[in-house]
Amino acid sequence: MARLTAKIHEVIVTTKNADGTAHHAPMGISEVNNYFQIKPFKPSTTYNNLMN
């Protein structure tokens, strides 16, 4: 797996809204124990879509 450096890394996360439409949002990522981790803000549409 590629290692992330101390630079800022962002991806575009796509989730599905309750009505079936797509929601796109930039999201910072970090590497924790060889896994990529995202941390959406609470409250946010992205967080709500991931939890439902």
Gaussian input, Z-matrix of N, CA and C with variables (Angstrom, degrees):
# hf/3-21g

backbone

0 1
 N
 C     1     B1
 C     2     B2     1     A1
 N     3     B3     2     A2     1     D1
 C     4     B4     3     A3     2     D2
 C     5     B5     4     A4     3     D3
 N     6     B6     5     A5     4     D4
 C     7     B7     6     A6     5     D5
 C     8     B8     7     A7     6     D6
 N     9     B9     8     A8     7     D7
 C    10    B10     9     A9     8     D8
 C    11    B11    10    A10     9     D9
 N    12    B12    11    A11    10    D10
 C    13    B13    12    A12    11    D11
 C    14    B14    13    A13    12    D12
 N    15    B15    14    A14    13    D13
 C    16    B16    15    A15    14    D14
 C    17    B17    16    A16    15    D15
 N    18    B18    17    A17    16    D16
 C    19    B19    18    A18    17    D17
 C    20    B20    19    A19    18    D18
 N    21    B21    20    A20    19    D19
 C    22    B22    21    A21    20    D20
 C    23    B23    22    A22    21    D21
 N    24    B24    23    A23    22    D22
 C    25    B25    24    A24    23    D23
 C    26    B26    25    A25    24    D24
 N    27    B27    26    A26    25    D25
 C    28    B28    27    A27    26    D26
 C    29    B29    28    A28    27    D27
 N    30    B30    29    A29    28    D28
 C    31    B31    30    A30    29    D29
 C    32    B32    31    A31    30    D30
 N    33    B33    32    A32    31    D31
 C    34    B34    33    A33    32    D32
 C    35    B35    34    A34    33    D33
 N    36    B36    35    A35    34    D34
 C    37    B37    36    A36    35    D35
 C    38    B38    37    A37    36    D36
 N    39    B39    38    A38    37    D37
 C    40    B40    39    A39    38    D38
 C    41    B41    40    A40    39    D39
 N    42    B42    41    A41    40    D40
 C    43    B43    42    A42    41    D41
 C    44    B44    43    A43    42    D42
 N    45    B45    44    A44    43    D43
 C    46    B46    45    A45    44    D44
 C    47    B47    46    A46    45    D45
 N    48    B48    47    A47    46    D46
 C    49    B49    48    A48    47    D47
 C    50    B50    49    A49    48    D48
 N    51    B51    50    A50    49    D49
 C    52    B52    51    A51    50    D50
 C    53    B53    52    A52    51    D51
 N    54    B54    53    A53    52    D52
 C    55    B55    54    A54    53    D53
 C    56    B56    55    A55    54    D54
 N    57    B57    56    A56    55    D55
 C    58    B58    57    A57    56    D56
 C    59    B59    58    A58    57    D57
 N    60    B60    59    A59    58    D58
 C    61    B61    60    A60    59    D59
 C    62    B62    61    A61    60    D60
 N    63    B63    62    A62    61    D61
 C    64    B64    63    A63    62    D62
 C    65    B65    64    A64    63    D63
 N    66    B66    65    A65    64    D64
 C    67    B67    66    A66    65    D65
 C    68    B68    67    A67    66    D66
 N    69    B69    68    A68    67    D67
 C    70    B70    69    A69    68    D68
 C    71    B71    70    A70    69    D69
 N    72    B72    71    A71    70    D70
 C    73    B73    72    A72    71    D71
 C    74    B74    73    A73    72    D72
 N    75    B75    74    A74    73    D73
 C    76    B76    75    A75    74    D74
 C    77    B77    76    A76    75    D75
 N    78    B78    77    A77    76    D76
 C    79    B79    78    A78    77    D77
 C    80    B80    79    A79    78    D78
 N    81    B81    80    A80    79    D79
 C    82    B82    81    A81    80    D80
 C    83    B83    82    A82    81    D81
 N    84    B84    83    A83    82    D82
 C    85    B85    84    A84    83    D83
 C    86    B86    85    A85    84    D84
 N    87    B87    86    A86    85    D85
 C    88    B88    87    A87    86    D86
 C    89    B89    88    A88    87    D87
 N    90    B90    89    A89    88    D88
 C    91    B91    90    A90    89    D89
 C    92    B92    91    A91    90    D90
 N    93    B93    92    A92    91    D91
 C    94    B94    93    A93    92    D92
 C    95    B95    94    A94    93    D93
 N    96    B96    95    A95    94    D94
 C    97    B97    96    A96    95    D95
 C    98    B98    97    A97    96    D96
 N    99    B99    98    A98    97    D97
 C   100   B100    99    A99    98    D98
 C   101   B101   100   A100    99    D99
 N   102   B102   101   A101   100   D100
 C   103   B103   102   A102   101   D101
 C   104   B104   103   A103   102   D102
 N   105   B105   104   A104   103   D103
 C   106   B106   105   A105   104   D104
 C   107   B107   106   A106   105   D105
 N   108   B108   107   A107   106   D106
 C   109   B109   108   A108   107   D107
 C   110   B110   109   A109   108   D108
 N   111   B111   110   A110   109   D109
 C   112   B112   111   A111   110   D110
 C   113   B113   112   A112   111   D111
 N   114   B114   113   A113   112   D112
 C   115   B115   114   A114   113   D113
 C   116   B116   115   A115   114   D114
 N   117   B117   116   A116   115   D115
 C   118   B118   117   A117   116   D116
 C   119   B119   118   A118   117   D117
 N   120   B120   119   A119   118   D118
 C   121   B121   120   A120   119   D119
 C   122   B122   121   A121   120   D120
 N   123   B123   122   A122   121   D121
 C   124   B124   123   A123   122   D122
 C   125   B125   124   A124   123   D123
 N   126   B126   125   A125   124   D124
 C   127   B127   126   A126   125   D125
 C   128   B128   127   A127   126   D126
 N   129   B129   128   A128   127   D127
 C   130   B130   129   A129   128   D128
 C   131   B131   130   A130   129   D129
 N   132   B132   131   A131   130   D130
 C   133   B133   132   A132   131   D131
 C   134   B134   133   A133   132   D132
 N   135   B135   134   A134   133   D133
 C   136   B136   135   A135   134   D134
 C   137   B137   136   A136   135   D135
 N   138   B138   137   A137   136   D136
 C   139   B139   138   A138   137   D137
 C   140   B140   139   A139   138   D138
 N   141   B141   140   A140   139   D139
 C   142   B142   141   A141   140   D140
 C   143   B143   142   A142   141   D141
 N   144   B144   143   A143   142   D142
 C   145   B145   144   A144   143   D143
 C   146   B146   145   A145   144   D144
 N   147   B147   146   A146   145   D145
 C   148   B148   147   A147   146   D146
 C   149   B149   148   A148   147   D147
 N   150   B150   149   A149   148   D148
 C   151   B151   150   A150   149   D149
 C   152   B152   151   A151   150   D150
 N   153   B153   152   A152   151   D151
 C   154   B154   153   A153   152   D152
 C   155   B155   154   A154   153   D153

   B1=1.4320
   B2=1.5230
   B3=1.3145
   B4=1.4592
   B5=1.5256
   B6=1.2961
   B7=1.4645
   B8=1.5216
   B9=1.3109
   B10=1.4558
   B11=1.5172
   B12=1.2944
   B13=1.4613
   B14=1.5260
   B15=1.3027
   B16=1.4629
   B17=1.5269
   B18=1.3078
   B19=1.4627
   B20=1.5244
   B21=1.3250
   B22=1.4623
   B23=1.5247
   B24=1.3380
   B25=1.4605
   B26=1.5168
   B27=1.3346
   B28=1.4528
   B29=1.5109
   B30=1.3132
   B31=1.4605
   B32=1.5254
   B33=1.3204
   B34=1.4576
   B35=1.5207
   B36=1.3261
   B37=1.4639
   B38=1.5249
   B39=1.3265
   B40=1.4580
   B41=1.5182
   B42=1.3351
   B43=1.4599
   B44=1.5245
   B45=1.3336
   B46=1.4631
   B47=1.5206
   B48=1.3396
   B49=1.4556
   B50=1.5261
   B51=1.3333
   B52=1.4645
   B53=1.5271
   B54=1.3399
   B55=1.4699
   B56=1.5244
   B57=1.3338
   B58=1.4637
   B59=1.5150
   B60=1.3270
   B61=1.4588
   B62=1.5236
   B63=1.3142
   B64=1.4625
   B65=1.5234
   B66=1.3183
   B67=1.4656
   B68=1.5258
   B69=1.3366
   B70=1.4633
   B71=1.5291
   B72=1.3322
   B73=1.4631
   B74=1.5242
   B75=1.3467
   B76=1.4617
   B77=1.5270
   B78=1.3217
   B79=1.4653
   B80=1.5216
   B81=1.3073
   B82=1.4553
   B83=1.5193
   B84=1.3224
   B85=1.4602
   B86=1.5206
   B87=1.3158
   B88=1.4587
   B89=1.5187
   B90=1.3178
   B91=1.4575
   B92=1.5235
   B93=1.3248
   B94=1.4615
   B95=1.5226
   B96=1.3308
   B97=1.4731
   B98=1.5291
   B99=1.3187
   B100=1.4675
   B101=1.5208
   B102=1.3260
   B103=1.4608
   B104=1.5157
   B105=1.3320
   B106=1.4545
   B107=1.5203
   B108=1.3277
   B109=1.4543
   B110=1.5195
   B111=1.3344
   B112=1.4579
   B113=1.5226
   B114=1.3188
   B115=1.4630
   B116=1.5275
   B117=1.3303
   B118=1.4683
   B119=1.5312
   B120=1.3148
   B121=1.4634
   B122=1.5226
   B123=1.3387
   B124=1.4613
   B125=1.5199
   B126=1.2982
   B127=1.4592
   B128=1.5250
   B129=1.3028
   B130=1.4639
   B131=1.5196
   B132=1.3117
   B133=1.4644
   B134=1.5155
   B135=1.3282
   B136=1.4655
   B137=1.5229
   B138=1.3151
   B139=1.4703
   B140=1.5283
   B141=1.3275
   B142=1.4666
   B143=1.5233
   B144=1.3251
   B145=1.4647
   B146=1.5259
   B147=1.3216
   B148=1.4602
   B149=1.5267
   B150=1.3211
   B151=1.4587
   B152=1.5285
   B153=1.3256
   B154=1.4824
   B155=1.4985
   A1=108.70
   A2=115.15
   A3=119.89
   A4=109.71
   A5=116.78
   A6=121.54
   A7=109.01
   A8=116.49
   A9=120.57
   A10=108.88
   A11=116.06
   A12=121.44
   A13=109.04
   A14=116.90
   A15=121.68
   A16=112.86
   A17=117.93
   A18=121.24
   A19=110.09
   A20=115.77
   A21=121.21
   A22=108.49
   A23=116.29
   A24=121.87
   A25=108.27
   A26=116.32
   A27=120.86
   A28=110.17
   A29=115.03
   A30=122.74
   A31=107.24
   A32=116.18
   A33=121.05
   A34=106.94
   A35=116.51
   A36=122.47
   A37=107.63
   A38=116.04
   A39=121.35
   A40=108.66
   A41=115.50
   A42=121.57
   A43=108.22
   A44=116.06
   A45=120.36
   A46=109.61
   A47=115.69
   A48=121.67
   A49=109.94
   A50=116.81
   A51=122.05
   A52=112.16
   A53=116.78
   A54=119.73
   A55=112.83
   A56=117.01
   A57=121.74
   A58=115.25
   A59=117.87
   A60=120.21
   A61=110.20
   A62=115.23
   A63=120.89
   A64=110.44
   A65=115.21
   A66=122.54
   A67=106.85
   A68=116.92
   A69=122.49
   A70=108.53
   A71=116.41
   A72=119.74
   A73=110.08
   A74=117.50
   A75=119.65
   A76=109.05
   A77=115.81
   A78=120.34
   A79=108.52
   A80=116.49
   A81=120.46
   A82=110.04
   A83=117.40
   A84=121.33
   A85=109.35
   A86=115.13
   A87=120.85
   A88=108.18
   A89=116.11
   A90=121.47
   A91=108.90
   A92=115.99
   A93=122.11
   A94=107.90
   A95=116.79
   A96=121.80
   A97=112.89
   A98=116.31
   A99=123.57
   A100=114.20
   A101=118.28
   A102=122.69
   A103=108.21
   A104=116.01
   A105=119.92
   A106=108.03
   A107=116.26
   A108=121.70
   A109=109.65
   A110=115.70
   A111=120.80
   A112=107.39
   A113=115.68
   A114=120.50
   A115=109.02
   A116=116.56
   A117=118.39
   A118=110.79
   A119=115.12
   A120=120.38
   A121=110.28
   A122=115.74
   A123=121.84
   A124=106.84
   A125=120.32
   A126=127.07
   A127=110.87
   A128=116.54
   A129=122.30
   A130=108.57
   A131=115.91
   A132=120.50
   A133=110.45
   A134=117.32
   A135=120.37
   A136=110.55
   A137=117.71
   A138=121.27
   A139=110.56
   A140=116.40
   A141=120.02
   A142=111.65
   A143=117.40
   A144=120.54
   A145=111.35
   A146=117.93
   A147=120.70
   A148=111.85
   A149=117.45
   A150=121.03
   A151=112.98
   A152=117.83
   A153=120.85
   A154=112.10
   D1=143.38
   D2=177.46
   D3=-69.26
   D4=141.47
   D5=179.06
   D6=-92.88
   D7=137.16
   D8=175.36
   D9=-82.84
   D10=141.01
   D11=177.60
   D12=-93.72
   D13=-175.54
   D14=-178.21
   D15=-74.66
   D16=2.70
   D17=178.62
   D18=-75.09
   D19=168.31
   D20=175.99
   D21=-80.67
   D22=130.48
   D23=178.56
   D24=-122.94
   D25=132.83
   D26=177.99
   D27=-134.08
   D28=151.35
   D29=175.37
   D30=-130.98
   D31=166.72
   D32=171.46
   D33=-100.21
   D34=120.99
   D35=179.20
   D36=-99.54
   D37=130.93
   D38=176.90
   D39=-113.65
   D40=124.72
   D41=176.62
   D42=-125.21
   D43=169.51
   D44=-179.45
   D45=-108.19
   D46=127.46
   D47=176.46
   D48=-72.13
   D49=165.61
   D50=-179.75
   D51=-58.21
   D52=-30.49
   D53=179.91
   D54=-85.49
   D55=4.15
   D56=176.92
   D57=92.10
   D58=-6.29
   D59=178.98
   D60=-79.65
   D61=158.89
   D62=-179.28
   D63=-84.69
   D64=144.96
   D65=174.53
   D66=-124.10
   D67=124.61
   D68=-178.73
   D69=-113.89
   D70=136.75
   D71=179.83
   D72=-150.79
   D73=140.64
   D74=173.23
   D75=-70.88
   D76=144.14
   D77=-176.73
   D78=-144.54
   D79=129.35
   D80=173.89
   D81=-71.96
   D82=145.83
   D83=178.02
   D84=-125.89
   D85=152.76
   D86=173.53
   D87=-138.00
   D88=164.71
   D89=179.60
   D90=-106.34
   D91=125.95
   D92=179.66
   D93=-132.87
   D94=116.43
   D95=178.84
   D96=51.73
   D97=47.16
   D98=178.47
   D99=67.43
   D100=16.87
   D101=174.31
   D102=-121.06
   D103=149.21
   D104=174.18
   D105=-87.77
   D106=137.25
   D107=-176.02
   D108=-125.44
   D109=134.70
   D110=172.29
   D111=-112.75
   D112=152.45
   D113=-179.22
   D114=-134.00
   D115=84.74
   D116=178.88
   D117=-68.71
   D118=149.49
   D119=178.33
   D120=-71.20
   D121=147.97
   D122=172.37
   D123=-113.01
   D124=128.26
   D125=-6.90
   D126=-84.17
   D127=147.28
   D128=173.04
   D129=-157.53
   D130=159.10
   D131=178.22
   D132=-62.09
   D133=-42.12
   D134=179.70
   D135=-60.24
   D136=-47.41
   D137=179.13
   D138=-59.51
   D139=-48.15
   D140=-179.46
   D141=-60.07
   D142=-42.38
   D143=179.98
   D144=-65.34
   D145=-38.11
   D146=179.54
   D147=-69.30
   D148=-32.71
   D149=-176.72
   D150=-84.34
   D151=-16.66
   D152=-179.17
   D153=-100.45

